[in-house]
Amino acid sequence: MSIKRLFGKTTYLLAAAAVALTALLGSGRIVANAEEELKEASFCSFVIPSTFEPGQEKGLFINKMHPMESSTIRYSVYYNGLDVVLTNREMQELKDHGGPTISNESQRLTKEMYEQKVSEAYNEQYGEDVGFAVSSFENITIDGYPGFKIESSYKAGDQEQIHQTVFMMLSKYRTFTITYQRAEDDDCEELFSNSQATIHIH
C-alpha cells in the first residue's frame, strides 16, 4: 500500500469519526436532560492505551504508528439542553416564545434509528453509499447509567473497511460517547477491548 493511500486512509478515519454521532445527537433523537430516573453525571473516564497519543482535535487520540496504523479513539460530551429541570409551565413559555424545545422523557434509541441516521450522515459526507451497517446493538449499564454499545462497519470507495465500536452513555444532562475506530488491517482489537473495560461514569 502506498504512503499516499495510507495518509488518505488516516484522513478518512479522522474526518468521519465525529460526523455521524454529532448528527444523531443533534437531531433530537436522544433527549435525556430532564428525565427524573436518570442520574446526574459530570464526566466519563477510561484508560487510553499507551500506543495512542492526543490528536489535534479535542478528545481525539490517534495511534502513534499512524499512518501505518490508522486506528483512533474519540471521546465527546453532548450537553442535553439546559442544565436545569423546567416545570411544564416554563417549558410551555419557552415554546410559545420560540425558545428551545425541552423534553421530559428520553427517547429510546433503536438499532434502526441509529443505522438510518448514521448511514445518512456518512453517505452525505463521502458522496456515496458506504454500506454502513450495524452488526450489534446492545443496551448496557455502566455504574448505574444506561447506554448503548454499538458495533458497525462501512467502506468508502477503495479504502479499507472500517470497524467502529461506540459506547453511548446517558446521564440526566449529558450524553457521553466513546468511539473506537480501526481499519480492517489495524491490529488493535485487544487494546480496544482492554480500554473499554475501564469505562466509568462519575
Secondary structure, 3 states (H helix, E strand, C coil): CCHHHHHHHHHHHHHHCCHHHHHHHCCCCCCCCCCCCCCCCCCEECCCCCCEEECCCCCEEEECCCCCCCCEEEEEEEECCCCCCCCHHHHHHHHHCCCCCCCCCCCCCCHHHHHHHHHHHHHHHHCCCCCCEEEEEEEEEECCEEEEEEEEEECCCCCCCEEEEEEEEECCCEEEEEEEEEECCCCCHHHHHHHHCCCEEC
